[in-house]
Amino acid sequence: MRKTAPFKQTLVAFAAAILLPSSHCALRAGTFFADFNSGLPEGTAVFGNATISASGGYTNSGCLKLTTAVNGQNGGFIITNDLDNGTAIVSFLARFQLLIGGGNGADGFSFNFAPDLPLGTISQEGAGSGLSVEFDTYPNGSADTAQAIDIKVGGTEQATTFYESLRTGTFVDVVIQLNPDNTLSVVYDGTYIYSNLNLTAYGYVAAAGSLFGLGASTGGVNDNHWVDNLSIVTHTNGAAFVNSFQPQFRKLAPNGIVGVSPNSSINIVLTDHATQVNTNSIALQLDGNSVSPSITTNGAGDTFVSYLPSIPFPYSSIHSVSLVFADNATPTPQTTTLQYGFVVVDTPFVPGAYVTVFSDGFETYNSAAAPLDKNYSGPISPNNFAPNGSGNPWFGPAPPNARVVGTTGGVVPHGGTNMITGSAQFDGDENWYNISYRLRGGQVIYGNCMLDWWFYDPSGPGDTGFQDYVALGFYDTAPTNTDYPVYNAPTNSHTGSLNYLVTEVQRISLGASPNMSDNPGAGSAFDSGRYQARVVGGELDYAYGWRNTTVSRSIGWHHGRIVAGQPTNNTANIYFYIDDMANPTFVENSTTTYGFNVIEINTGTGSTLGSFDDVSFALAVPPSISVTTSGNNAVLTWAGSGWTLQSAPSASGPYTDVSGATSGYSYDTTSATMQFFRLRN
């Protein structure tokens, strides 16, 4: 587990990056690596709730589980061996894969390097008098900026950087590099959070006998905090080093798309320290082939290595980079090898053909501020009352909820003469449309669908009072045989409310968020200058599943769209669009397996009333079926997922679902009667 001697070694990155020098001279280096596949590594210890698990790691291998998604846990992992036998470490490269998520968001993870680490549990706040990198996912007070990656020296927080995507729910690559010039770089999921942060300014001094330790905690809410493939390389003397390198393996874009651009260039910065880079020694390889990069210097000790391929990288492709350079050390130059990889984004999602199965411009309803709710039978006249299960499809809790209006306050409806708006400030109006009952014969839909609408933002950036939004949702209280639930309590006070007694709920929301923090009084990532999207239970959030989009707010009508892609195991990627219908502003998986059974419009949520118009819901057109023969069997195949195969004795039907049929379905043409087949959404 430990090596302290002259050595020549090159290791290849398993996922993100590795930066290991090799040398012909006496470059003192200590090394540690653990994939956790064989239990607790030699020279280490676990404390508290931390365990070594045989499964759950990257590619489902063994891993270190500091906490699971259970409240009130605290775990610690300490490398109890001093990797350099008491000599002060002047630089190190730590790389590992980290999973944060799977729970409801707390408290975080810490990486620590100090001479006085406790042989016990370590929280996300870190421990010891040395260096701590804190991955904080829960805001504990007004000064807490979670989600954030913080740097502590001597137990005092010296730098903080908000990072909205800590909770990815999957393993991501982490690189923590203490450079010989006493600067620190931290890379999370392919993004440089800190690049050459000057630790000298905060009083950090390398201390002999320092140990490495990891820690994590949960509290009243929780998350998994798991680590795999932990590699640490230390050095006790200075030399020229790799300052930064891009692109890295897994890059999470601001809109939630994983991968780097096909037009990415390779950019590596080398920095002199104690020794200088020999620019004539630089050799770069891409995917095992030598390439000729651009090599420049700035006269201040930095060497820039850059290469842009003549042809863009293919979508979904994975690439490897290798860089070798030598310095001017005497009598023998030191050779450093950098090897890492990166992944290119998948082919952009392009929605196919859709059929609109419901649309409403609110033109058929009574206006003059009449309640939209069909279950409202109060004194306001005219109203839009309709029997449950017929007529007006919109209903909601505690009517009147949204109201149908014409041109109001200078706002002209987007289409026609009517639109809807909230009844009053802070009224919390909700109106639902039951997709399951109205469109799906009582079934939920898991994907291959599109919700489209227009919304009016009356105030633009900076107004936190505008909090209205639209959602594609699921409530287990939504009936399958009529529009809304009816309760037999003495007052029937909950009739029409899907919120009453609900136990399973999902909202895929887009608009202006009413949730600006999940911990009152704490710091928040909410940006009133942008619109927000929400996936309940999603990992990429700042509060309750909400996430800032990349679209800036502005006064006027805006086009909103939510597309649920092809479902896999009853979940689907969700694509959020505002105004730009070609490029999603955010992408995230639906997370829960409930599917969708309602459209939800939320109005009058805050102090500023917005407006909505021209709502529509569409289903994707199923692909064509291809038929081949195999012996006596006809084999039916089709593209994509989420479609239901149906059969009938004649072309005109009646068609019934073929239970459990998937693409590649085989039908015996000799022992069964003639059948016609089709796909339905």
Secondary structure, 3 states (H helix, E strand, C coil): CCCCCCCCCCCCCCCCEEEEEEECCCCCEEEEEECCCCCCCCCEEEEECCEEECCCCHHHCCEEEEECCCCCCEEEEEECCCCCCCCCCCEEEEEEEEEEECCCCCCEEEEEEECCCCCCCCCCCCCCCCEEEEEECCCCCCCCCCCEEEEEECCEEEEEEECCCCCCCCCEEEEEEECCCCEEEEEECCEEEEEEEECHHHCCCCCCCCEEEEEEECCCCCCEEEEEEEEEEEECCCCCEEEEEECCCCCECCCCCECECCCCCEEEEEECCCCCEEEEEEEEEECCEEECCEEEECCCCEEEEEECCCCCCCCCCEEEEEEEEEECCCCCCEEEEEEEEEEECCCCCCCCCEEEEEEECCCCCCCCCEECCCCCCCCCCCCCCCCCCCCCCCECCCCCCCEEECCECCECCCCCCCEEECCCCCCCEEEEEEHHHHHCCCCCECCCEEEEEEEEECCCCCCCCECCEEEEEEECCCCCCCCCCCCCCCCCCCCCCCCCCCCCEEEEEEECCCCCCCCCCCCCCCCCCEEEEEECCCCCCCECCEEEEEEECCCEEEEEEEEECCCECCECEEEEEECCCCCCCEEEECCCCCCECEEEEEECCCCECCEEEEEEEEEECCCCCEEEEECCEEEEECCCCCCEEEEECCCCCCCEECCCCCCCEEEECCCCCCCEEEEEC
